[in-house]
Amino acid sequence: MNKILILVSVLLLFWSNAFSQSSAITEDAAIAKLHEFFVLLDINNYKKENISRIVTYDFHIFEVGNDFDLDSFDLFIKEASETIIETQWTLSDFIVSLDHNSAHITYYNKGIFKNNNNESIYSDWMESVYMVVENGELKLKFLQSDLINREIK
């Protein structure tokens, strides 16, 4: 009888722990983390150190046909900042999938990039981001971006 009680207690503890971990990640928290990424990515706010706090150590982003890690993405942003003077993103149509330690979001992104030639570049993307819990915090691990349309005005 004691073995059964111990087994039931262990199972209840395991189930309770799994339940509390899964309830720690919410759709709102995942979407908020995604918005935080784009706030930190703003050309006027951008600092690699700030982005590094909300991405995993092995973060990757597929953008403009390239596979960037954080260091190469940082170089890409620094090169872009030579001509881009303002950035703006509008994220919408979120579809969020959650499990115990991760979140996956698909969404649409409308971006505006203003450059130093007084042009505005309007871009529409379909994007997907994968986040994981690392050291108790939800962090971006992978972001995939597919361009739908781009116009220069």
Disulfide bonds with the S-S distance in Angstrom:
none
